[in-house]
Amino acid sequence: RVIPLVCCALGGVLPLSSADAHVPYIEEKDYPEGRDFVIRDVEQSKAFYAYLEKDDIDGFEIILDEPGRIYVSTLIPFCREYAYYDISYALIGPGLPAVKQELPVAVPEGQGAIVHTTGFKNWADRPFMYEMFSDRKYFEGRSYTHNAAAAGTYRFVVWHGSGQVGDYIAIVGRTESFGPSDIKLAVINTPILQR
């Protein structure tokens, strides 16, 4: 399915920056427990344009074959309807700190998590940026870089603490690189995102 974008512009009242180039993916089916989107090229920057259903939890499985870097971040469409909408996420895996709060998914024994929860009180305080593929502005979410991640399997999970529905973008990886299949994907998905 193509994600609904229900936004209208808030206007340019905050500083604007430019986003890195990501390979754009559109959530055609949900990424629930047991059907995570699997990511093997962890360094390549990928943007997943997705939609949280009521009480939904989206999951991304990140497989690191050797020690390296994991970067995750989120964006929210920049519009009046989403002025106070924000999402939570957790990166779960080996070598991360012990979890000190309840999460909507189980943390495997011996693993920990980095957790970022919602918390913007005033939309005017939220930084935003311009994303080139969709030709739209987005509220910037919190990012996390694990520079010395051990080899293993990690989960990046996204949810809304109150079960609200809405659009978001999950970003994994920092390196801008495009092979032939990535360029084809961008050519197909960019017009959809711009509509």
N, C-alpha and C positions, 0 to 999 in steps of 0.2 A: 504494500500500500504506500501511497505517497503521503508524507506527513502534512497535516494542515498547518499553514502559517496564518495566524489570525490577527496579524499586527497592523498597526498604523504608526506613522512616525511620531516621535515625541519632540523632535526638533533638535538643533545643534546647540545645546547649552553646556556640554561637557567636552573636555579635551578629546580629540580624536587621534588615534594612532592606526597604523596599518598592520594587518595580521600576516603571519607567515603563510606560505602557500601549502595547502594540505591536499592530499588526494581525497576527493569528496565521495562519501558513501551515503546512500539514502536508505533508511530503515524500511525495508519492504515487508518484513515480518518482525514480530517482537523478538527481543533477545532475553527471554526469561530464564529462570533456573534450569539448567540442563541443556539449554540451547544457546549458550553464549556465542558471540561472534569471536572467532579465533584469530588472534594476531600473532604472526611469527616474525615479521620484519619490524621489530620494536623501535628501531631508530627512525624509520620513514614516517613522516608526518601524515596522519590520516585524520579526517574529520567525519564523524558519524552524525548525520542530521536525523534526529530521532524524535519520538513523541512518547511521553509517559501517559499511559492510560490510568484510570483510577486505581490507586494502590499498586501500581506497577513497579517492578524493579528490573532494570535492564542490566545485563551482564556482558562483559568483554573478557575473554581469556587471553592473557598475555604470556606467551611461552618464550623464555629466555634460555637459549641453548648453552650459552656461556656467560660469565659475569659481564655486566654492562650497565647501561643507563636506561631508566624508564622515566618518561615524562608523561604526565596526564593533566588535563585541564578541561574546563567546561565553558560554554557560552550560552547566553539566553537571548533570543531575538529582542531587538531594541524597539519596543512599542509600548503604548499606554496600557494595553491589557496585561503586559508582563512587567510593569513598573515595579511591582513588589513580589513577583514570582521568582523563586530561586530554587535550586535543587541541592541535594546532598550527594556526596560520593565517598567511596572508600576504595583504597588500593590495599588489597589483602595478599599477603605472601610471606615467604621465608625471610627472616632477618629484620622484620618490621616490629615496631614497639607493640607491647601487649595491649589489647583492646580494653579500654576503661569505660566504655559505654555500650549500650545495647545496639546491635546492628540488625537490620532486617534479614540478614543472611547469616548462615553459620560460618564461623572462622575455623578452618581445620586445626587440629591439635598441633602445637609447635609453631604455628604461624601467628603473625600480628597484623596490624593494619594502620594506615594513615587515614584519618577520617576528617572530612570537611563538611560542615553542616550549614544550613541556611542561616541568614542572620542580618540581611540588609534592612535597616529601619527607614531609610529615606532614599528614594530612587535617585535623587539628585546627587547623592554621594557615590553612586555606582559608576566606576569607570566603564567606558565603552570603546569599541574599536570598529574599524571597517574590515569586512571580510571579502576578499576579491572574487572568489568563485560565485558566491550568491549575489554579489553586488549589493550587500545590505550591511547595516550596523548591528552590532550585538553588544549586550552587556557582558563584560568580562567576568568570568567566574574565578575561583581560586585555582592556582596551578600547584603542582608538586613535582619535583625532580628527585628521583632516587639515583644518585650518581654512582653508587657502588652496589648495585643490585646483584645478589647471588644468582647463579643459574637455577632455574626452576620454573614453576607455573604460578602465575599471579592472577588475581581477579580484580577487575576494575568494575565496580557496581555503582549504579546511579539510581536515585529514587527521590521522591518528595516526601518530607517528613509528615505531612498531613494528608498525603494521598491525592493531592491536586493533579489535574491533568495539565499537559502543556508541552510545548516544543523545547528542545535544547540541542546543543551540539556537544558531543564528547570528542575530545582530541587526545590522540595517543601518538607520541613521537615528535621529534623536533627537526629532523633533517628533511630539507626540501629536495626530493628526488622523484623523477617520473620516468618509468619504463613505458614501453608501448601499450601494455594493457592499462596502465594508470592513465595515460593520455586519452585512451578510448573511453575509459570510465568518466573522466572529466568532461569530455566532449558530450557524452550522453547526459550526465547529471547536471551540468552547469545550467542549461536552459530551463530544466525543471525547477531548480532552486531559484532562479531569477524570476520565474513566474509566480 
